[in-house]
Amino acid sequence: MDGKIKHKNTMKRTHKLKLKISLVILSVYTAIAQGQPSFTNDVEDVPAAPIDDWVMPVMGIAILLIVSYFRKKTRLERKTAQA
């Protein structure tokens, strides 16, 4: 019995160690991938993309869809609870 418990604890420790190592490797890899060389050319700024005008309306529509989904879900749950 003790052998199984020790084996489980060892497995948990190795799993946690693997997870920590994976997170460190991922963090280092992400930092390296995002390193950008300096850009010294003088470039004119361009106006924002027209999609920026649609962000707030789309967020509003998404919120309305979420609210309507959950209202329908609660109505169905109430009907099934009453039946």
N, C-alpha and C positions, 0 to 999 in steps of 0.2 A: 504494500500500500504506500509506504513512504517513497518508494522508487517512482511511482506514478506522480505523486505530488511534486517531488523534486524535478521530474521531467517536465511537468506543466509549468512550474516556475521558471525553469531554464528556457522553455519555449517562449514564455511571455517576455523574459528579459531579452532574448535574441530578437524577438519581433519588435520590441520597443527600440532596440539598438539599430535594427535595420531601418525602421521608420525615421529615426533621428538622422542617420547617415544619408538617407534618401532626401530628407528635407534640406540638409546642408548642401548636398550636391546640387539639388534643384536651385537653391538660392544663389550659389556661386555661378552656376550655368546661366541663370537669368541675368545676373549682374554683368557677366561677360558679354552676353548677347546684346544687352542694351547699351553697351559702351559705344559712344559715337565719336568719330573724329571731329575736331573743331572745323567749323565752316566759316571761312574768312571772307568769302565773296559778299559784296554788298548787293543785296537783292531788294527790289521793291516789294512791299507787302501787298498781298491780294485780299480782296474782300472775302468774307466768310462764304462758305458754300450755301446755296439756297436751301439745303436740307435743314439748316439751323432754324428756319422759319417753321418747320413742321414738328419740331421736337415736342413742344408743349401740347399742341392739339392731339398728337398721337399718344402722349402720356395720359391725357384726359380720357381719350377713348379706351385705353387699356384699363384705366381705373374703373370706368363705367362697366366694361365687360366683366371684370373681376367681381364687382358688386352684384351684377345681375346673375352671374354664375352661382355665387354663394346664396343668393336669395332663392333661386330655383332649387338648389340642393337642400336648403333648410325646409322649404315647402314639401319636397318629396319625403324628407325624413319625418316630418310631422304627419303626413298622410299615412306613411307606413306604420308609424307608432300608434295611430288611431285605429288602424284596421286590425 
